[in-house]
Amino acid sequence: MKLSELLSDIPVLEMTVSPETEITGVSYDSRRVMPGHLFVAITGYASDGHQFIPMAAENGASCVLCERKPEGELPYILLPNARKALAALGANWYGHPAEKMTILGVTGTNGKTTVTYLLKSVLEQVLGARVGLIGTIQNMIGDQIIPTERTTPESFALQGLFAQMKAAGCSHVVMEVSSHALALHRVDCIPFAVGAFTNLTEDHLDFHKTMESYRQAKAMLFRRCGFSVFNIDDEMVAKTVKEAACWELTSSAAGRQADLTASEIVLRPDHVTFTACYKGESCPVRLGIPGGFTVYNALTVLGMAIGLGIALPAAAAALANARGVKGRMEVVPTPGKEYTVIIDYAHTPDALENVLCSVRGFCKGRVISVFGCGGDRDPNKRPIMGRLGVKLSDLAIITSDNPRTEDPDKIIADILKGAKEIDKPCLVVENRREAIARAMREAQKDDIIVLCGKGHETYQILGTEKTHLDEREEIAKNL
């Protein structure tokens, strides 16, 4: 592709390379540069791509796109924001594939993964569509699974994924949109048909610093989509409704005045039921995933379906056939035992509170929780989770999550600062395998063990290494 085509609609401050130069590829990792590539020097948080320009030149880069004039002989294209430009480069390189499909984005602290999977199922059932999915657990093209490393890929890779999906016949793509992706321009140049905001609770403050900054990052999605769905039972989400630059649909399960509402809610150990109402039309909804927050996830899916012109009864009927998501209120088989074990990804204060309150609603015995907090992440939420975990459990076992490069005992000490505010006993078992075994030894008839934090993950990050740890296997070992 000629450089002039690649730079289409990208404002350039200065360039020392001919627009007629043929570009053989685009790289933003100097180690992957090949002869004829355009190297994009991104200013990151851990490293600065400008320092790798010499390596890119050695590997055969024909020119570099950068924010500062480089030293040396390599021709350059100078512009204000390389990250922003990378998104446009990706769209130009792959032929704007997102514009040829219907893109649906879900943002929020909790619920994104479940909403995207349920919406994918609804679209497949009601429209007969081939649907792509981009998210935390994995990416999918129809039923084909593509492993993923982050919730939202880097912008250039994301455009490549869209191109794959379009070539495979996808008409729709549902994707989780993280606050990092919005703030770092990973989802620029994407025409979202429908966007949804599930909730906003404390998380990622190591990056965003304040809750308002976190909210503003999420709000960026609703200035670039055609239709938005907002859960107005969440105050931070309700605040964002006023800033939307598109037609919005509000939802509520708490009796607030909204476009789409849930009433007559019934929570069971293996499903929820409620009545959904939209513009005077009511219909029953049944979803085979336990928990009160399942109602909110279902409302978000129904709202997004309505935004695509799908009738409420058709969307509700499809939800009844949808399956749950691995690691989200996942009931693990425990043959021969009279207690239940549930695995959930809850790793934020709000998610922990939601899952434990939901389980309390249908548990006949004791609620036994096993939880920890991730290392190298926002430490402010640790005492909050300690306080909630102990308060909402009959027995709380505090353990390690993904300690990463932090001292596990230091993380647990932070959790205990909040746990000690509650006048209830708790156990500390740092080794997560041993903590699971201890919970299963403690469990009695009708108790429910809730393993929080790992969800779909089949590993534990100790230091900088991933060690295999599948909680389903640990449960089976201890039966």
C-alpha positions in Angstrom: 0.0 0.0 0.0 1.3 3.5 -0.8 2.1 5.7 2.2 -0.4 8.3 0.9 -3.2 5.8 1.1 -2.1 4.6 4.5 -2.1 8.2 5.9 -5.5 9.0 4.4 -7.4 11.4 6.8 -4.5 11.4 9.3 -3.3 15.0 10.1 0.5 15.2 9.6 2.8 17.9 10.9 5.8 17.1 8.9 7.2 14.3 6.8 10.6 13.5 5.2 9.4 10.5 3.2 7.7 10.4 -0.2 4.0 9.8 -0.2 4.5 7.3 -3.1 6.6 5.0 -0.9 5.3 1.4 -0.9 4.7 0.2 2.7 4.8 -3.6 3.2 3.4 -3.6 6.7 2.8 -1.7 9.9 4.5 -2.5 13.3 4.4 -0.9 16.7 6.8 -3.5 18.2 10.4 -2.9 16.9 11.1 -6.6 17.3 8.5 -7.4 14.7 9.6 -4.9 12.1 10.4 -6.4 8.7 11.9 -4.7 5.6 9.5 -2.1 4.1 7.5 -1.7 7.3 6.2 1.6 8.8 7.2 1.6 12.4 4.9 3.5 14.8 6.7 4.8 17.9 4.1 4.9 20.7 4.7 6.7 23.9 3.7 4.2 26.5 3.5 4.0 30.3 6.2 1.4 30.8 8.4 2.3 27.8 8.7 4.9 25.0 8.6 3.5 21.5 10.9 6.4 20.3 13.9 4.7 22.0 13.4 1.6 19.8 13.5 3.6 16.5 17.2 2.5 15.9 16.2 -1.2 16.3 13.3 -0.7 13.9 15.7 0.9 11.4 18.1 -2.1 11.8 15.3 -4.5 11.1 14.5 -2.7 7.8 11.8 -0.2 8.5 11.3 2.2 5.6 10.1 5.1 7.8 8.8 5.9 11.3 5.7 7.6 12.5 6.4 9.5 15.7 5.7 12.4 18.0 9.2 13.7 18.2 11.8 14.1 15.5 14.1 11.0 15.6 17.8 11.0 15.5 19.5 9.2 12.7 18.8 8.8 9.0 15.4 7.0 9.1 12.7 9.0 7.2 9.9 10.1 9.5 6.2 11.2 9.7 5.7 13.6 12.6 2.3 14.1 14.2 0.7 15.0 17.6 -0.6 11.6 18.8 0.8 8.3 17.5 -1.8 6.2 19.4 -4.6 8.0 17.7 -2.9 7.7 14.4 -2.4 3.9 14.9 -6.2 3.4 15.0 -6.6 5.2 11.7 -3.7 3.4 10.1 -5.3 0.1 11.0 -8.7 1.1 9.5 -6.9 2.3 6.3 -4.7 -0.8 6.1 -7.5 -3.3 6.4 -10.1 -1.4 4.3 -12.4 -0.2 7.1 -13.9 -3.6 7.9 -15.9 -2.3 10.9 -17.9 0.0 8.6 -19.2 -3.1 6.8 -20.6 -4.8 9.9 -22.8 -3.9 12.8 -20.6 -3.2 15.9 -22.0 -3.3 19.4 -20.0 -2.2 22.4 -20.5 -2.9 26.1 -18.7 -1.0 28.8 -18.9 -0.9 32.6 -17.0 -2.3 35.6 -19.0 -5.5 35.8 -21.2 -7.6 33.5 -19.5 -6.9 30.2 -18.5 -10.5 29.4 -21.9 -12.0 30.3 -23.8 -9.3 28.3 -21.7 -9.9 25.2 -22.1 -13.6 25.3 -25.9 -13.4 25.9 -26.3 -10.8 23.1 -24.3 -13.0 20.7 -26.7 -15.8 21.4 -29.8 -13.6 20.9 -28.5 -12.3 17.6 -27.7 -15.8 16.4 -31.1 -17.1 17.3 -33.3 -14.2 16.3 -31.4 -13.0 13.2 -29.6 -16.1 12.2 -26.5 -14.0 12.1 -22.9 -15.0 12.2 -21.5 -13.0 15.1 -18.0 -12.1 16.1 -17.1 -11.6 19.8 -14.2 -9.7 21.3 -13.7 -9.8 25.1 -11.9 -10.8 28.3 -12.2 -14.6 28.1 -11.6 -15.1 24.4 -12.4 -13.8 20.9 -14.8 -15.7 18.7 -15.7 -15.8 15.0 -19.0 -17.7 15.1 -18.0 -20.8 17.1 -14.3 -20.5 16.4 -12.3 -19.5 19.4 -9.3 -17.1 19.2 -7.3 -16.7 22.4 -6.9 -13.2 23.8 -4.5 -11.4 26.2 -6.5 -8.3 27.0 -10.1 -7.2 27.1 -9.7 -4.9 24.1 -6.8 -5.5 21.6 -4.5 -2.7 20.4 -6.2 -0.6 17.7 -4.2 -2.0 14.7 -4.7 -5.6 15.8 -8.4 -4.9 16.5 -8.9 -3.7 12.9 -7.2 -6.9 11.7 -9.6 -9.0 13.8 -12.5 -7.1 12.3 -11.1 -8.0 8.8 -10.9 -11.7 9.8 -14.5 -11.5 11.1 -15.8 -9.8 7.9 -14.0 -12.3 5.7 -15.5 -15.2 7.7 -19.0 -13.8 7.0 -19.8 -12.0 10.3 -22.5 -9.4 10.0 -22.4 -8.4 13.6 -19.6 -8.0 16.2 -20.3 -7.7 20.0 -17.3 -6.5 22.0 -16.3 -5.5 25.5 -15.0 -1.9 25.5 -12.6 -1.3 28.4 -12.0 2.2 29.9 -8.3 1.7 29.0 -9.2 1.1 25.4 -11.3 4.3 25.2 -8.6 6.4 27.0 -5.8 5.0 24.8 -7.6 5.3 21.5 -7.8 1.6 20.8 -11.4 1.9 19.7 -11.1 5.0 17.6 -12.4 4.8 14.0 -15.1 2.3 15.0 -18.7 3.1 14.1 -20.6 1.6 17.1 -24.2 1.0 16.2 -25.2 0.4 19.8 -23.4 1.0 23.1 -24.3 0.0 26.6 -23.2 1.1 30.1 -23.7 -1.6 32.7 -22.4 0.0 35.9 -19.4 1.8 37.4 -17.7 0.8 40.7 -14.2 1.2 42.0 -11.6 -0.4 39.8 -8.6 0.6 37.7 -7.9 3.7 39.8 -4.2 2.9 39.5 -4.7 4.1 35.9 -7.6 6.6 36.1 -6.8 8.1 39.5 -10.3 9.2 40.3 -13.8 7.8 39.8 -14.8 10.8 37.8 -11.9 10.3 35.4 -12.9 6.6 35.2 -16.5 7.6 34.3 -15.4 10.1 31.7 -13.3 7.5 30.0 -16.4 5.2 29.8 -18.5 8.1 28.6 -16.4 8.5 25.5 -18.2 5.5 24.0 -21.5 7.3 24.0 -20.2 10.1 21.9 -19.5 7.7 19.0 -22.5 5.4 18.8 -26.0 5.6 17.3 -28.0 4.1 20.2 -27.2 3.7 23.9 -28.5 1.6 26.7 -28.0 2.9 30.3 -28.7 1.2 33.6 -29.9 4.2 35.5 -30.0 2.3 38.8 -26.3 3.1 38.9 -25.8 6.8 39.8 -22.6 7.1 37.8 -24.2 5.6 34.7 -27.3 7.8 35.2 -25.0 10.9 35.2 -23.6 9.8 31.8 -27.0 9.8 30.2 -27.0 13.6 30.0 -23.7 13.4 28.1 -24.7 11.0 25.4 -24.7 12.2 21.8 -27.2 9.7 20.5 -30.6 8.3 21.2 -30.7 6.5 24.5 -32.7 3.8 26.2 -32.8 3.7 30.0 -33.3 0.6 32.1 -34.2 -0.1 35.7 -34.8 -3.1 37.9 -35.4 -1.0 41.1 -38.6 0.7 40.2 -37.2 3.9 38.7 -38.9 5.5 35.8 -37.2 4.1 32.8 -37.9 3.0 29.2 -37.2 -0.7 30.0 -38.0 -2.1 33.4 -38.0 -5.4 35.3 -40.6 -6.3 37.8 -41.9 -9.5 39.6 -38.3 -10.6 40.0 -37.8 -14.1 41.4 -34.3 -15.5 42.2 -33.7 -19.2 42.2 -30.5 -21.3 42.8 -30.2 -22.0 39.1 -32.1 -19.3 37.3 -33.9 -15.9 37.5 -37.3 -14.9 36.2 -38.9 -11.4 35.8 -41.3 -9.5 33.7 -39.8 -7.0 31.3 -41.8 -4.0 30.1 -41.1 -1.6 27.2 -43.5 1.0 25.8 -46.5 -0.7 27.4 -45.6 -4.2 26.2 -44.8 -6.8 28.8 -43.4 -10.3 28.5 -41.9 -12.9 30.9 -38.1 -13.5 30.9 -36.3 -16.5 32.2 -32.5 -16.8 32.2 -30.6 -19.9 33.5 -28.0 -17.9 35.4 -28.5 -17.3 39.2 -28.0 -14.0 40.8 -29.8 -10.6 41.1 -27.2 -8.9 38.8 -28.4 -11.4 36.1 -31.6 -9.3 35.9 -29.5 -6.2 35.1 -27.4 -8.1 32.5 -30.6 -9.4 30.9 -32.1 -5.9 30.7 -28.9 -4.6 29.0 -29.1 -7.4 26.4 -32.8 -6.7 25.8 -32.2 -3.0 25.5 -29.4 -3.5 23.0 -31.6 -5.9 21.0 -34.3 -3.2 20.9 -31.8 -0.8 19.6 -31.3 -3.1 16.7 -35.0 -3.3 16.0 -35.6 -6.7 17.6 -39.0 -7.1 19.2 -38.9 -7.5 23.0 -40.8 -11.0 23.0 -38.3 -12.4 20.4 -35.3 -11.2 22.4 -36.8 -12.6 25.7 -37.5 -16.0 24.1 -33.9 -16.2 22.9 -32.6 -15.4 26.3 -34.4 -18.4 27.7 -32.2 -20.6 25.5 -28.9 -18.8 26.2 -26.2 -20.5 28.3 -24.2 -19.1 31.1 -20.6 -18.0 30.7 -17.6 -19.9 32.2 -16.5 -18.4 35.5 -19.6 -16.2 35.9 -21.8 -17.7 38.6 -20.7 -21.1 37.4 -22.0 -24.0 39.4 -19.4 -26.7 39.5 -20.5 -30.3 39.8 -19.8 -31.9 43.2 -21.3 -35.4 43.0 -21.9 -37.1 46.3 -21.7 -33.8 48.3 -24.6 -32.0 49.9 -23.1 -28.6 49.4 -22.7 -26.4 46.3 -19.6 -24.7 44.8 -19.9 -21.6 42.6 -17.0 -20.0 40.7 -17.3 -16.3 39.9 -14.9 -13.7 38.5 -15.8 -11.1 41.2 -12.6 -9.2 41.7 -14.0 -5.7 42.6 -15.9 -4.5 45.7 -19.1 -4.2 43.8 -18.9 -7.5 42.1 -18.0 -9.3 45.4 -20.9 -7.6 47.1 -23.3 -8.5 44.3 -22.3 -12.2 44.1 -22.4 -12.8 47.9 -25.8 -11.0 48.3 -27.2 -12.9 45.4 -26.0 -16.3 46.8 -27.4 -15.3 50.2 -30.8 -14.9 48.6 -31.1 -18.5 47.7 -28.7 -20.3 50.1 -30.4 -22.5 52.7 -27.2 -23.1 54.7 -24.0 -21.0 55.1 -22.3 -18.8 52.6 -18.5 -19.7 52.6 -16.4 -17.2 50.5 -12.9 -17.6 49.2 -11.4 -14.4 47.9 -8.3 -12.3 47.5 -7.1 -9.2 45.6 -4.7 -8.9 42.6 -1.2 -7.5 43.0 0.2 -4.5 41.1 -3.4 -3.2 41.0 -5.4 -0.5 42.8 -4.7 -1.2 46.5 -7.5 1.1 47.7 -10.1 -1.6 47.0 -8.4 -4.2 49.2 -9.8 -3.2 52.6 -13.2 -2.5 51.1 -13.3 -6.1 49.8 -12.1 -7.4 53.1 -14.9 -5.7 54.9 -17.6 -6.8 52.4 -16.3 -10.4 52.1 -16.4 -10.9 55.9 -19.6 -9.1 56.4 -21.6 -10.9 53.7 -20.2 -14.4 54.5 -20.8 -16.9 57.3 -17.2 -17.9 56.8 -14.7 -15.9 54.8 -11.4 -17.4 53.7 -8.9 -14.8 52.6 -6.3 -16.0 50.1 -4.2 -15.0 47.1 -5.6 -14.0 43.7 -2.9 -13.0 41.2 -0.2 -11.5 43.4 2.0 -10.8 40.4 5.1 -9.0 41.7 3.7 -8.0 45.1 4.3 -9.8 48.3 1.1 -12.0 48.8 1.2 -11.4 52.6 1.3 -7.6 52.1 -1.8 -7.9 49.9 -3.6 -10.0 52.5 -2.6 -7.5 55.2 -4.3 -4.7 53.2 -7.4 -6.9 52.9 -7.4 -7.6 56.7 -7.5 -3.9 57.5 -11.1 -3.9 56.3 -11.9 -7.4 57.5 -11.0 -6.5 61.1 -13.7 -3.8 61.1 -16.3 -6.5 61.1 -16.9 -8.4 64.3 -16.8 -11.9 62.7 -14.1 -14.4 62.4 -12.3 -15.1 59.1 -9.5 -17.5 58.1 -6.3 -16.6 56.2 -4.9 -19.3 53.9 -2.5 -17.7 51.5 -2.1 -20.7 49.2 -5.2 -20.7 47.0 -5.2 -24.4 46.4 -5.1 -25.0 50.2 -7.8 -22.3 50.7 -10.2 -24.2 48.3 -9.4 -27.5 50.1 -10.1 -25.8 53.5 -13.4 -24.4 52.3 -14.5 -27.8 51.1 -13.5 -29.5 54.4 -15.6 -26.8 56.3 -18.7 -27.1 54.1 -21.8 -28.8 55.4 -25.2 -29.8 54.0 -26.9 -26.9 52.1 -23.8 -24.6 52.3 -22.7 -22.7 49.2 -18.9 -22.1 48.6 -18.2 -19.1 46.4 -14.8 -19.0 44.9 -14.3 -15.4 43.9 -11.8 -13.6 41.7 -10.4 -16.2 39.2 -13.6 -17.0 37.2 -12.6 -18.3 33.7 -8.9 -18.1 34.4 -7.0 -21.3 34.5 -3.7 -19.9 35.9 -2.3 -17.8 38.8 0.2 -15.1 38.2 3.1 -15.4 40.7 5.8 -12.9 40.1 5.9 -12.5 36.3 5.1 -16.2 35.6 1.7 -17.8 34.9 1.3 -21.0 36.9 -1.5 -23.5 36.0 -4.4 -23.3 38.4 -7.9 -24.4 37.4 -10.3 -24.2 40.3 -12.5 -26.8 38.7 -9.6 -29.3 38.9 -8.9 -28.3 42.5 -12.6 -28.9 43.4 -12.5 -32.4 41.7 -9.3 -33.3 43.7 -10.9 -32.5 47.0 -14.3 -34.2 46.5 
